[in-house]
């Protein structure tokens, strides 16, 4: 989901990392399913980095 959103925004991993205040290597790990993420970090990446709102549904 993150990779798709980043590509739709026409951003590189490095550009997204800079906008979201994180590192390119962290974005890469997340996109490849090899990293854990806190909810607050996920929200920051989407809202600050991709200028998108994120919604959650709990079942």
N, C-alpha and C positions, 0 to 999 in steps of 0.2 A: 504494500500500500504506500509506504514512504517513497520507494523508488519511483513508482508510477506518478505520484504527486509531484516529486521533484522534476521528473522529466516533462510533465505537463507545464510546469512553471519555467521550463527551459533554464534550469540552474545546474551547475556542476555540483558535485559533492562538496568541493571546497567553498563554493559560493554559498551554498546552503549552510554549511558549518559556520562560516563567518557571520551570516545574518542571524543565526540561532545562538551564537556564542558558545560553540563547541568545536571539536576537531574533526577534520575530514576522516580520519581513521575511525572515529566513533560512528559517523554517518555510514561509512562503509560496512562496519560490523553489523549495524542495525539492518541495513538493506539486505545483508546476506544471512540474517537470522542467527548471528553468532554473538550477539550482545544482549544484555538485559537493559531495560529502560524503566525509569521511574515515570509515573504518570505526569508529573510536573514537567519533566524534560520533554516528553512526547508533545504535550500541549505547547510548550515553548517553541519546539521545532516547527510545528504546524502553524502556530499563530504568528510568531516573529519571523521565522525563516521562509515560510510559504505563503504568508498572509491569508491563511485559511482558518476557519473555525472548526473545532472538532467536537463531535457529539458522542456521548457514550450511552449505551443501553445495557442495563443489567437484567438478566433473566433469572 
